[in-house]
Amino acid sequence: MKSSTDNQKFRPDGGEFLKRSFDILLSGFGLIASSPLWALISAAIVIEDGLPVFFRQSRWGKDGSNFPALKFRTMWKGSEKERSVQAGHSDPRITRVGRVLRACAMDELPQLWNIFRGDMSFVGPRALPINEIQASEAGGDLPDEAIPGFRERLAVRPGLTGIAQIFADRDTTRARKFRYDLFYISRRNFWLDLRLILLSFYISFRGRWEVRGGKLK
């Protein structure tokens, strides 16, 4: 999977130690501070649709590795088939609790554990489900490896948030999202990460992660 020639342009710089240290400290604090929310969210999921509370999904990691990403379950039991299908607008598979969680990105809280473990970073390209079928994309059953920019984006840890997650249209193509990712990889630094994290809190506070169009409007 990894192309050493491609990845050479995006080799981590001296800021990688600062980035990882920040990830550990902030995710550790977040896990502790958000623990009351975990209890409330878990209770809401169980009341609406029973157990399980969590959803595990294999996703692309750094250098083409795979890791189990952890989320709060937002779809009705039995909705996920053998292969993941991208959620569409007003997707009937999403529960009422799930719609609230997705709008505020609270379904992603368990990924603080993935960040703490080192599977992910707070900022980076989205952690893609393995060859997810793209409901909103023509030719959406193409494997991720066939999309230009895929190999280059594997040079860094995937992120909970990032330029593509914030600025790309929810239903735009993988190719376009990957161009946002490569822009981030080529210019990444601690202060850019901090700005993107603050913007993400702003979007979460306004409940605009699931909107079609500009999330910052």
C-alpha positions as CSV (number, residue, x, y, z in Angstrom):
1,M,0.0,0.0,0.0
2,K,2.6,2.6,1.0
3,S,4.5,4.4,-1.8
4,S,7.9,5.6,-0.4
5,T,8.4,7.9,-3.3
6,D,5.0,9.5,-2.9
7,N,5.3,9.8,0.9
8,Q,8.8,11.3,0.8
9,K,7.3,14.7,0.0
10,F,5.2,14.5,3.2
11,R,7.6,13.2,5.7
12,P,6.8,14.4,9.3
13,D,8.8,17.4,10.4
14,G,10.1,18.4,13.8
15,G,6.7,19.4,14.9
16,E,5.5,15.8,15.0
17,F,6.6,15.3,18.7
18,L,4.6,18.5,19.7
19,K,1.6,17.3,17.7
20,R,1.6,13.8,19.3
21,S,2.2,15.2,22.8
22,F,-0.7,17.6,22.3
23,D,-2.9,14.7,21.1
24,I,-2.1,12.6,24.2
25,L,-2.7,15.5,26.7
26,L,-5.9,16.8,25.1
27,S,-7.4,13.3,24.4
28,G,-6.6,12.2,28.0
29,F,-8.3,15.3,29.4
30,G,-11.2,14.9,27.0
31,L,-11.8,11.3,28.0
32,I,-12.0,12.3,31.7
33,A,-14.0,15.5,31.2
34,S,-16.6,13.9,28.8
35,S,-17.2,10.8,30.9
36,P,-20.6,12.1,32.2
37,L,-21.7,12.7,28.6
38,W,-20.8,9.1,27.8
39,A,-23.2,7.9,30.4
40,L,-26.0,10.1,29.1
41,I,-25.5,9.2,25.5
42,S,-25.3,5.5,26.3
43,A,-28.6,5.7,28.2
44,A,-30.3,7.5,25.3
45,I,-29.1,4.9,22.7
46,V,-30.2,2.0,24.9
47,I,-33.7,3.6,25.6
48,E,-34.3,4.1,21.8
49,D,-32.8,1.0,20.3
50,G,-31.2,-1.2,23.0
51,L,-27.6,-2.5,23.0
52,P,-25.0,-2.2,21.7
53,V,-24.0,1.3,22.5
54,F,-20.8,1.4,20.5
55,F,-20.1,0.8,16.8
56,R,-16.7,-0.5,15.7
57,Q,-15.5,-0.1,12.1
58,S,-12.2,-0.9,10.4
59,R,-10.6,2.2,8.9
60,W,-7.5,3.3,7.1
61,G,-4.6,4.4,9.3
62,K,-1.2,5.8,8.7
63,D,0.9,4.0,6.1
64,G,-2.0,1.9,4.9
65,S,-2.5,0.2,8.3
66,N,-6.1,-0.6,9.5
67,F,-7.4,0.1,13.0
68,P,-10.8,-0.3,14.7
69,A,-12.4,3.1,15.0
70,L,-14.9,3.4,17.9
71,K,-18.1,5.5,17.7
72,F,-21.4,5.8,19.5
73,R,-24.0,3.8,17.4
74,T,-26.2,6.2,15.4
75,M,-28.0,3.7,13.1
76,W,-30.8,1.2,13.8
77,K,-29.5,-2.3,14.6
78,G,-29.0,-4.3,11.5
79,S,-28.5,-1.3,9.3
80,E,-24.8,-1.9,8.6
81,K,-24.2,-4.6,6.0
82,E,-20.9,-6.4,5.2
83,R,-19.7,-3.2,3.5
84,S,-20.3,0.3,4.8
85,V,-22.5,2.6,2.7
86,Q,-22.1,6.3,3.1
87,A,-25.0,7.9,5.0
88,G,-27.1,10.1,2.7
89,H,-29.3,13.1,3.5
90,S,-32.3,12.2,5.7
91,D,-30.9,8.6,5.7
92,P,-33.7,6.3,7.2
93,R,-31.0,4.1,8.9
94,I,-30.2,6.9,11.4
95,T,-32.0,6.9,14.7
96,R,-33.5,10.0,16.3
97,V,-30.7,10.0,18.9
98,G,-28.2,9.4,16.1
99,R,-29.3,12.6,14.3
100,V,-28.6,14.7,17.3
101,L,-25.2,13.0,17.9
102,R,-24.1,13.4,14.3
103,A,-25.1,17.1,14.1
104,C,-22.9,17.9,17.1
105,A,-20.2,15.2,16.3
106,M,-20.9,13.7,19.7
107,D,-21.0,10.2,18.1
108,E,-17.2,10.7,17.6
109,L,-16.4,11.1,21.3
110,P,-15.2,7.5,21.7
111,Q,-12.5,8.3,19.1
112,L,-10.7,10.2,21.8
113,W,-9.6,6.7,22.8
114,N,-8.3,6.1,19.2
115,I,-6.3,9.4,19.5
116,F,-4.9,8.5,22.9
117,R,-3.8,5.1,21.6
118,G,-2.1,6.7,18.6
119,D,-4.4,5.4,15.8
120,M,-5.5,8.9,15.1
121,S,-4.7,12.6,15.6
122,F,-7.0,15.4,16.4
123,V,-6.3,16.9,13.0
124,G,-5.6,15.1,9.8
125,P,-7.3,13.5,6.8
126,R,-10.5,11.8,7.7
127,A,-10.2,8.2,8.9
128,L,-11.9,6.5,6.0
129,P,-13.9,3.3,6.4
130,I,-12.3,0.7,4.2
131,N,-13.7,1.1,0.7
132,E,-17.0,2.5,1.8
133,I,-19.6,2.7,-0.9
134,Q,-20.2,6.4,-1.7
135,A,-23.9,6.9,-2.1
136,S,-23.4,10.5,-3.3
137,E,-20.6,9.8,-5.8
138,A,-20.9,8.7,-9.4
139,G,-18.8,5.5,-9.6
140,G,-19.0,5.4,-5.8
141,D,-18.2,1.7,-5.6
142,L,-14.6,2.3,-6.7
143,P,-11.9,1.2,-4.1
144,D,-10.3,4.1,-2.2
145,E,-6.9,3.1,-3.8
146,A,-8.2,4.1,-7.2
147,I,-8.9,7.7,-6.2
148,P,-6.0,10.2,-6.9
149,G,-4.3,11.4,-3.8
150,F,-5.2,8.3,-1.7
151,R,-1.6,7.0,-1.2
152,E,-0.2,10.5,-0.3
153,R,-2.8,11.0,2.4
154,L,-1.6,7.9,4.2
155,A,1.7,9.6,5.1
156,V,0.1,11.1,8.3
157,R,-2.3,9.8,11.0
158,P,-5.9,10.3,10.1
159,G,-7.7,13.0,12.1
160,L,-10.9,13.6,14.0
161,T,-11.2,16.9,12.2
162,G,-9.3,18.6,9.4
163,I,-9.5,21.0,6.4
164,A,-11.6,18.6,4.3
165,Q,-14.0,17.8,7.2
166,I,-14.6,21.5,7.9
167,F,-14.5,23.1,4.5
168,A,-15.5,20.4,1.9
169,D,-19.1,19.9,1.1
170,R,-20.6,17.0,2.9
171,D,-21.5,15.2,-0.4
172,T,-18.5,16.1,-2.5
173,T,-16.4,13.4,-4.1
174,R,-13.5,11.6,-2.5
175,A,-11.1,13.1,-5.1
176,R,-12.0,16.6,-4.1
177,K,-11.8,15.8,-0.4
178,F,-8.4,14.2,-1.0
179,R,-7.1,17.5,-2.5
180,Y,-8.1,19.3,0.7
181,D,-6.2,16.6,2.6
182,L,-3.0,17.0,0.5
183,F,-3.2,20.8,1.0
184,Y,-3.3,20.2,4.8
185,I,-0.4,17.7,4.7
186,S,1.9,20.0,2.7
187,R,1.2,22.9,5.1
188,R,0.5,21.3,8.5
189,N,1.8,22.9,11.7
190,F,0.7,23.2,15.3
191,W,-1.0,26.6,14.9
192,L,-3.0,25.5,11.9
193,D,-4.1,22.4,13.9
194,L,-5.1,24.6,16.8
195,R,-7.2,26.9,14.5
196,L,-8.9,23.9,12.9
197,I,-9.7,22.4,16.4
198,L,-11.3,25.7,17.5
199,L,-13.4,25.9,14.3
200,S,-14.5,22.3,14.9
201,F,-15.7,23.3,18.4
202,Y,-17.6,26.2,16.9
203,I,-19.3,23.9,14.3
204,S,-20.2,21.3,17.1
205,F,-21.6,24.1,19.3
206,R,-23.9,25.1,16.4
207,G,-24.8,21.6,15.5
208,R,-23.8,22.0,11.8
209,W,-21.7,18.9,11.0
210,E,-24.5,17.3,9.0
211,V,-25.5,20.4,6.9
212,R,-25.2,20.3,3.2
213,G,-23.1,23.3,2.1
214,G,-21.0,25.6,4.3
215,K,-20.7,24.4,8.0
216,L,-19.4,27.8,9.1
217,K,-22.3,29.9,7.8
